[in-house]
Amino acid sequence: MKIDKLIYTILRYLYETSDLSSPSMDPISAEALHVPIEQWNTAVAMLYKDGLVDGVNVARTKTGFMISGVEDLRITLRGIDYVHENSGFRKFMEAITGVSQILP
């Protein structure tokens, strides 16, 4: 999965579950999304560094990033803005992808 799609998927889920007190993080785990844990850790680290999510601990290691406290992962106001701004773009890309699959 491309990193931009992974980032959007994680943020979209956090946005959709933001009104729950303890949402399950299982649907956005590396296993559930069928991505390597290193890619998932990198995506969450990027989200955290840019202020789009909060509630996790991010540590840099020799091989990438280590994420802990995932059960407290929450979307921030900046993250909500990102989801809103990119929802239209995502719909456009899905439409274009559908068109390109139809055309030879």
Secondary structure, 3 states (H helix, E strand, C coil): CCHHHHHHHHHHHHHHCCCCCCCCCHHHCHHHHCCCHHHHHHHHHHHHHCCCEECCEEEEECCEEEEECHHHCEECHHHHHHHHHHHHHHHHHHHHHHHHHHCC
